[in-house]
Amino acid sequence: MNALHEELIRLGNRILSLSRSELYLSMRFLDLALSALSFDLNLKTRTIATDGVHLFYNPNYLASAYQDDPIGVNRTYLHIVLHCIFRHMTGRGERDAEDWNLACDIAAESILDSMEYPCIHRLIPDRRQQYYDSLHLPVLNAERVYDRLQSMSYLDKMGMKKEFLSDDHRFWQELELS
């Protein structure tokens, strides 16, 4: 391993450790979940991803995202942890992969948007709230959101994808194959 590669690993691990610590200080009840994933530099992802065991990151994305918006990195970290808690990566079954991925992202983001911890807090954009309202669901879990997505237009789904996409789900497909 060369010096640059080692430095990128140190940087990525440092950023993710800072994010995890900030989340832990506000949400100690999530201690085990927050510390369950090992951090791994992985250039197969352009952003950040999980397979339920590892938190994979692209160092360029992570450094840039952290510099621009540390709260956004915290949100993405917790978003991924929520995917693990709810076992989104193994729950697709026979469902359409694109719609399932979107439903999981909407479900995770709705939880984040309902939490008022300063380390993840953001104002909910009107467009996002309109999407939540359009689903007509009291609780936005992935299964129910997926069912609603089945009756929506392609354009509506694309708009939702732009609004809710947070992480890369490519490693979920590998889990389905194994």
C-alpha positions as CSV (number, residue, x, y, z in Angstrom):
1,M,0.0,0.0,0.0
2,N,1.4,3.4,-0.9
3,A,1.6,6.5,1.3
4,L,-1.2,8.3,-0.5
5,H,-3.5,5.3,-0.1
6,E,-2.7,5.1,3.6
7,E,-3.3,8.9,4.0
8,L,-6.7,8.6,2.3
9,I,-7.7,5.8,4.6
10,R,-6.6,7.8,7.6
11,L,-8.6,10.8,6.4
12,G,-11.7,8.8,5.7
13,N,-11.5,7.0,9.0
14,R,-11.0,10.3,10.8
15,I,-14.0,12.0,9.1
16,L,-16.3,9.0,9.8
17,S,-15.1,8.6,13.4
18,L,-15.8,12.3,14.0
19,S,-19.3,11.9,12.5
20,R,-20.0,8.7,14.5
21,S,-18.8,10.5,17.7
22,E,-21.0,13.5,17.1
23,L,-24.0,11.2,16.5
24,Y,-23.2,9.2,19.6
25,L,-23.0,12.2,21.8
26,S,-26.6,13.1,20.8
27,M,-28.0,9.6,20.4
28,R,-26.4,7.3,22.9
29,F,-29.2,4.9,22.5
30,L,-27.8,4.1,19.1
31,D,-24.3,3.2,20.4
32,L,-24.2,-0.4,19.1
33,A,-25.7,0.5,15.8
34,L,-23.4,3.5,15.3
35,S,-20.3,1.4,16.0
36,A,-21.3,-1.7,14.1
37,L,-19.9,-0.8,10.7
38,S,-16.2,-1.0,9.9
39,F,-14.9,1.8,7.6
40,D,-13.5,0.8,4.3
41,L,-12.1,2.9,1.4
42,N,-13.7,1.5,-1.7
43,L,-13.5,3.1,-5.1
44,K,-16.4,1.0,-6.5
45,T,-18.7,3.6,-5.0
46,R,-18.6,7.3,-6.0
47,T,-20.1,8.3,-2.7
48,I,-20.8,6.2,0.4
49,A,-22.4,2.8,0.8
50,T,-22.9,-0.3,3.0
51,D,-23.4,-4.0,2.8
52,G,-24.6,-4.2,6.4
53,V,-21.1,-5.0,7.7
54,H,-18.9,-2.3,6.2
55,L,-19.3,1.4,5.6
56,F,-17.7,1.9,2.2
57,Y,-16.6,5.4,1.2
58,N,-15.0,7.1,-1.7
59,P,-12.3,9.4,-0.2
60,N,-12.8,12.2,-2.7
61,Y,-16.5,12.3,-2.1
62,L,-16.2,12.0,1.7
63,A,-13.6,14.8,2.1
64,S,-15.5,17.1,-0.2
65,A,-18.8,16.4,1.5
66,Y,-17.4,16.9,5.0
67,Q,-15.7,20.1,4.0
68,D,-19.0,21.4,2.4
69,D,-21.5,20.1,5.0
70,P,-20.4,18.1,8.1
71,I,-24.1,17.8,9.1
72,G,-24.8,16.3,5.7
73,V,-22.2,13.6,6.4
74,N,-23.7,13.0,9.8
75,R,-27.1,12.5,8.2
76,T,-25.7,10.2,5.6
77,Y,-24.0,8.1,8.3
78,L,-27.2,7.8,10.2
79,H,-29.2,7.2,7.0
80,I,-26.9,4.2,6.4
81,V,-27.3,3.0,10.0
82,L,-31.1,3.1,9.6
83,H,-30.8,1.0,6.5
84,C,-29.0,-1.6,8.6
85,I,-31.4,-1.4,11.5
86,F,-34.4,-2.0,9.3
87,R,-32.5,-4.5,7.1
88,H,-33.3,-2.7,3.9
89,M,-30.4,-4.3,2.1
90,T,-31.8,-7.8,2.4
91,G,-35.6,-7.0,2.4
92,R,-36.3,-6.5,-1.3
93,G,-37.4,-10.0,-2.2
94,E,-39.1,-10.0,-5.5
95,R,-39.7,-6.2,-5.5
96,D,-38.3,-4.0,-8.3
97,A,-34.8,-2.9,-7.2
98,E,-35.0,0.8,-8.2
99,D,-38.4,1.3,-6.5
100,W,-37.2,-0.6,-3.4
101,N,-34.0,1.5,-3.2
102,L,-36.1,4.7,-3.4
103,A,-38.6,3.5,-0.9
104,C,-35.8,2.6,1.6
105,D,-34.2,6.1,1.1
106,I,-37.6,7.8,1.7
107,A,-38.2,5.8,4.8
108,A,-34.7,6.5,6.2
109,E,-34.9,10.2,5.4
110,S,-38.4,10.6,6.9
111,I,-37.0,9.3,10.2
112,L,-34.0,11.8,10.0
113,D,-36.4,14.6,9.1
114,S,-38.5,13.8,12.2
115,M,-35.5,14.0,14.6
116,E,-34.5,17.3,16.1
117,Y,-30.9,16.6,17.1
118,P,-28.6,19.5,16.1
119,C,-26.0,17.1,14.7
120,I,-28.5,16.1,11.9
121,H,-31.1,18.8,11.9
122,R,-32.1,20.5,8.6
123,L,-35.1,22.4,7.6
124,I,-37.4,20.2,5.5
125,P,-37.7,21.7,2.0
126,D,-41.3,22.3,0.9
127,R,-40.8,19.9,-2.0
128,R,-39.7,17.1,0.3
129,Q,-42.7,17.7,2.5
130,Q,-45.0,17.6,-0.5
131,Y,-43.5,14.2,-1.4
132,Y,-44.1,12.9,2.1
133,D,-47.7,14.3,2.0
134,S,-48.3,12.7,-1.5
135,L,-47.7,9.2,-0.1
136,H,-50.7,9.5,2.3
137,L,-49.1,7.3,4.9
138,P,-49.1,7.7,8.7
139,V,-45.8,5.9,8.9
140,L,-43.3,5.9,6.1
141,N,-41.7,2.4,6.2
142,A,-40.0,1.0,3.2
143,E,-42.7,-1.6,2.5
144,R,-45.6,0.8,2.5
145,V,-43.7,3.5,0.6
146,Y,-42.8,0.8,-2.0
147,D,-46.5,-0.1,-2.4
148,R,-47.4,3.6,-3.0
149,L,-44.5,4.0,-5.5
150,Q,-46.1,1.3,-7.7
151,S,-48.9,3.6,-8.6
152,M,-46.8,6.7,-9.3
153,S,-45.5,8.0,-12.6
154,Y,-41.9,7.7,-13.7
155,L,-41.5,11.5,-13.5
156,D,-42.7,11.6,-9.9
157,K,-40.3,8.8,-9.0
158,M,-37.4,10.7,-10.6
159,G,-38.2,13.8,-8.7
160,M,-38.3,11.8,-5.5
161,K,-35.0,10.2,-6.4
162,K,-33.4,13.6,-6.7
163,E,-34.8,14.7,-3.4
164,F,-34.1,11.5,-1.3
165,L,-31.0,9.9,-2.8
166,S,-28.4,9.8,-0.1
167,D,-26.1,6.8,-0.5
168,D,-25.1,4.1,-3.0
169,H,-27.0,0.8,-2.8
170,R,-24.8,-1.2,-5.2
171,F,-23.5,-3.5,-2.5
172,W,-27.1,-4.6,-1.7
173,Q,-27.4,-6.3,-5.1
174,E,-24.3,-8.4,-4.2
175,L,-26.0,-9.5,-1.0
176,E,-29.1,-10.6,-3.0
177,L,-26.9,-12.8,-5.3
178,S,-25.1,-14.5,-2.4
